[in-house]
Amino acid sequence: MWNITVFNNGKDLRMYEFNTEKEAKKFLESIQGNKILTQIVYFNDPCFDLVTN
């Protein structure tokens, strides 16, 4: 999951959530203000499971 946080004029704070990095980056280019792009990683996501033999 990807999150964009946007600050406008120091008064307005908005957050947007996206499923893919591609979607988030496309939207990031179209908005104005101070922006932060963040990838959200959950510790219990199956792709991060440790494999032991």
N, CA, C and O atoms as a GROMACS GRO file, in nm:
protein
  212
    1MET      N    1   0.085  -0.116   0.000
    1MET     CA    2   0.000   0.000   0.000
    1MET      C    3   0.090   0.123   0.000
    1MET      O    4   0.198   0.124   0.059
    2TRP      N    5   0.043   0.226  -0.067
    2TRP     CA    6   0.116   0.352  -0.078
    2TRP      C    7   0.030   0.465  -0.027
    2TRP      O    8  -0.091   0.465  -0.047
    3ASN      N    9   0.091   0.562   0.038
    3ASN     CA   10   0.020   0.673   0.098
    3ASN      C   11   0.087   0.803   0.056
    3ASN      O   12   0.210   0.814   0.056
    4ILE      N   13   0.005   0.903   0.019
    4ILE     CA   14   0.056   1.037  -0.009
    4ILE      C   15  -0.003   1.132   0.093
    4ILE      O   16  -0.125   1.138   0.110
    5THR      N   17   0.083   1.206   0.162
    5THR     CA   18   0.040   1.309   0.256
    5THR      C   19   0.072   1.444   0.194
    5THR      O   20   0.184   1.466   0.149
    6VAL      N   21  -0.027   1.534   0.191
    6VAL     CA   22  -0.011   1.665   0.128
    6VAL      C   23  -0.041   1.775   0.229
    6VAL      O   24  -0.146   1.773   0.294
    7PHE      N   25   0.052   1.870   0.241
    7PHE     CA   26   0.034   1.988   0.326
    7PHE      C   27   0.021   2.110   0.236
    7PHE      O   28   0.108   2.135   0.152
    8ASN      N   29  -0.088   2.186   0.252
    8ASN     CA   30  -0.108   2.308   0.173
    8ASN      C   31  -0.115   2.427   0.266
    8ASN      O   32  -0.197   2.431   0.358
    9ASN      N   33  -0.029   2.524   0.243
    9ASN     CA   34  -0.028   2.651   0.318
    9ASN      C   35  -0.018   2.632   0.468
    9ASN      O   36  -0.058   2.721   0.544
   10GLY      N   37   0.033   2.521   0.514
   10GLY     CA   38   0.048   2.499   0.657
   10GLY      C   39  -0.082   2.481   0.733
   10GLY      O   40  -0.080   2.469   0.856
   11LYS      N   41  -0.196   2.481   0.663
   11LYS     CA   42  -0.326   2.470   0.730
   11LYS      C   43  -0.401   2.344   0.691
   11LYS      O   44  -0.474   2.288   0.773
   12ASP      N   45  -0.384   2.300   0.569
   12ASP     CA   46  -0.462   2.190   0.516
   12ASP      C   47  -0.376   2.064   0.507
   12ASP      O   48  -0.268   2.067   0.449
   13LEU      N   49  -0.424   1.955   0.564
   13LEU     CA   50  -0.355   1.826   0.559
   13LEU      C   51  -0.450   1.725   0.496
   13LEU      O   52  -0.564   1.709   0.540
   14ARG      N   53  -0.402   1.658   0.392
   14ARG     CA   54  -0.482   1.554   0.326
   14ARG      C   55  -0.397   1.431   0.305
   14ARG      O   56  -0.276   1.440   0.284
   15MET      N   57  -0.464   1.315   0.313
   15MET     CA   58  -0.394   1.188   0.290
   15MET      C   59  -0.470   1.108   0.186
   15MET      O   60  -0.593   1.103   0.187
   16TYR      N   61  -0.394   1.045   0.097
   16TYR     CA   62  -0.450   0.963  -0.010
   16TYR      C   63  -0.384   0.826  -0.005
   16TYR      O   64  -0.265   0.815   0.022
   17GLU      N   65  -0.463   0.722  -0.031
   17GLU     CA   66  -0.414   0.585  -0.024
   17GLU      C   67  -0.425   0.518  -0.160
   17GLU      O   68  -0.526   0.533  -0.230
   18PHE      N   69  -0.320   0.442  -0.198
   18PHE     CA   70  -0.316   0.375  -0.328
   18PHE      C   71  -0.268   0.232  -0.311
   18PHE      O   72  -0.194   0.200  -0.217
   19ASN      N   73  -0.311   0.145  -0.402
   19ASN     CA   74  -0.270   0.005  -0.398
   19ASN      C   75  -0.134  -0.019  -0.461
   19ASN      O   76  -0.062  -0.109  -0.420
   20THR      N   77  -0.099   0.062  -0.563
   20THR     CA   78   0.027   0.040  -0.633
   20THR      C   79   0.113   0.167  -0.633
   20THR      O   80   0.062   0.278  -0.621
   21GLU      N   81   0.242   0.146  -0.647
   21GLU     CA   82   0.336   0.258  -0.655
   21GLU      C   83   0.310   0.340  -0.781
   21GLU      O   84   0.320   0.463  -0.778
   22LYS      N   85   0.277   0.273  -0.890
   22LYS     CA   86   0.252   0.342  -1.017
   22LYS      C   87   0.136   0.441  -1.003
   22LYS      O   88   0.146   0.555  -1.048
   23GLU      N   89   0.025   0.397  -0.941
   23GLU     CA   90  -0.090   0.486  -0.919
   23GLU      C   91  -0.051   0.606  -0.835
   23GLU      O   92  -0.086   0.720  -0.867
   24ALA      N   93   0.022   0.580  -0.728
   24ALA     CA   94   0.061   0.686  -0.635
   24ALA      C   95   0.152   0.790  -0.703
   24ALA      O   96   0.132   0.910  -0.686
   25LYS      N   97   0.250   0.743  -0.779
   25LYS     CA   98   0.342   0.836  -0.845
   25LYS      C   99   0.273   0.919  -0.952
   25LYS      O  100   0.306   1.036  -0.971
   26LYS      N  101   0.177   0.860  -1.022
   26LYS     CA  102   0.102   0.935  -1.123
   26LYS      C  103   0.022   1.047  -1.057
   26LYS      O  104   0.020   1.160  -1.108
   27PHE      N  105  -0.044   1.018  -0.946
   27PHE     CA  106  -0.121   1.118  -0.873
   27PHE      C  107  -0.029   1.223  -0.811
   27PHE      O  108  -0.064   1.341  -0.806
   28LEU      N  109   0.087   1.180  -0.763
   28LEU     CA  110   0.183   1.269  -0.699
   28LEU      C  111   0.224   1.383  -0.792
   28LEU      O  112   0.243   1.497  -0.747
   29GLU      N  113   0.239   1.354  -0.920
   29GLU     CA  114   0.279   1.456  -1.017
   29GLU      C  115   0.169   1.560  -1.040
   29GLU      O  116   0.198   1.673  -1.080
   30SER      N  117   0.044   1.524  -1.015
   30SER     CA  118  -0.067   1.613  -1.049
   30SER      C  119  -0.114   1.703  -0.934
   30SER      O  120  -0.201   1.788  -0.955
   31ILE      N  121  -0.059   1.686  -0.815
   31ILE     CA  122  -0.106   1.766  -0.702
   31ILE      C  123  -0.001   1.868  -0.660
   31ILE      O  124   0.118   1.851  -0.685
   32GLN      N  125  -0.047   1.975  -0.596
   32GLN     CA  126   0.042   2.081  -0.551
   32GLN      C  127   0.051   2.081  -0.399
   32GLN      O  128  -0.038   2.029  -0.330
   33GLY      N  129   0.157   2.139  -0.348
   33GLY     CA  130   0.179   2.146  -0.204
   33GLY      C  131   0.302   2.066  -0.166
   33GLY      O  132   0.369   2.009  -0.252
   34ASN      N  133   0.330   2.060  -0.039
   34ASN     CA  134   0.440   1.979   0.013
   34ASN      C  135   0.390   1.837   0.025
   34ASN      O  136   0.290   1.810   0.092
   35LYS      N  137   0.459   1.744  -0.041
   35LYS     CA  138   0.410   1.607  -0.053
   35LYS      C  139   0.510   1.507   0.004
   35LYS      O  140   0.631   1.525  -0.005
   36ILE      N  141   0.455   1.403   0.064
   36ILE     CA  142   0.536   1.291   0.114
   36ILE      C  143   0.475   1.163   0.060
   36ILE      O  144   0.357   1.136   0.081
   37LEU      N  145   0.556   1.082  -0.010
   37LEU     CA  146   0.513   0.952  -0.060
   37LEU      C  147   0.570   0.845   0.032
   37LEU      O  148   0.690   0.842   0.058
   38THR      N  149   0.483   0.758   0.083
   38THR     CA  150   0.523   0.658   0.181
   38THR      C  151   0.472   0.521   0.140
   38THR      O  152   0.357   0.507   0.098
   39GLN      N  153   0.557   0.420   0.153
   39GLN     CA  154   0.512   0.283   0.134
   39GLN      C  155   0.477   0.225   0.270
   39GLN      O  156   0.557   0.231   0.364
   40ILE      N  157   0.357   0.170   0.281
   40ILE     CA  158   0.311   0.110   0.406
   40ILE      C  159   0.336  -0.041   0.398
   40ILE      O  160   0.289  -0.107   0.306
   41VAL      N  161   0.410  -0.094   0.494
   41VAL     CA  162   0.441  -0.236   0.498
   41VAL      C  163   0.389  -0.291   0.630
   41VAL      O  164   0.424  -0.241   0.737
   42TYR      N  165   0.306  -0.394   0.622
   42TYR     CA  166   0.252  -0.457   0.742
   42TYR      C  167   0.341  -0.574   0.780
   42TYR      O  168   0.381  -0.652   0.694
   43PHE      N  169   0.371  -0.587   0.908
   43PHE     CA  170   0.462  -0.692   0.953
   43PHE      C  171   0.404  -0.831   0.931
   43PHE      O  172   0.480  -0.928   0.925
   44ASN      N  173   0.272  -0.843   0.919
   44ASN     CA  174   0.212  -0.975   0.901
   44ASN      C  175   0.178  -1.004   0.754
   44ASN      O  176   0.102  -1.097   0.726
   45ASP      N  177   0.232  -0.927   0.661
   45ASP     CA  178   0.211  -0.950   0.519
   45ASP      C  179   0.282  -1.081   0.481
   45ASP      O  180   0.400  -1.097   0.510
   46PRO      N  181   0.211  -1.175   0.417
   46PRO     CA  182   0.270  -1.306   0.384
   46PRO      C  183   0.398  -1.299   0.301
   46PRO      O  184   0.481  -1.389   0.310
   47CYS      N  185   0.415  -1.196   0.220
   47CYS     CA  186   0.537  -1.190   0.136
   47CYS      C  187   0.663  -1.167   0.219
   47CYS      O  188   0.773  -1.182   0.168
   48PHE      N  189   0.648  -1.133   0.347
   48PHE     CA  190   0.764  -1.110   0.433
   48PHE      C  191   0.789  -1.225   0.532
   48PHE      O  192   0.871  -1.213   0.622
   49ASP      N  193   0.718  -1.337   0.514
   49ASP     CA  194   0.739  -1.451   0.602
   49ASP      C  195   0.880  -1.507   0.586
   49ASP      O  196   0.934  -1.511   0.475
   50LEU      N  197   0.938  -1.549   0.697
   50LEU     CA  198   1.069  -1.611   0.693
   50LEU      C  199   1.054  -1.758   0.651
   50LEU      O  200   0.962  -1.827   0.694
   51VAL      N  201   1.144  -1.801   0.567
   51VAL     CA  202   1.142  -1.940   0.523
   51VAL      C  203   1.256  -2.010   0.595
   51VAL      O  204   1.372  -1.970   0.583
   52THR      N  205   1.223  -2.115   0.668
   52THR     CA  206   1.326  -2.191   0.739
   52THR      C  207   1.318  -2.337   0.696
   52THR      O  208   1.210  -2.389   0.669
   53ASN      N  209   1.433  -2.400   0.692
   53ASN     CA  210   1.439  -2.542   0.654
   53ASN      C  211   1.470  -2.626   0.773
   53ASN      O  212   1.480  -2.748   0.762
   0.00000   0.00000   0.00000
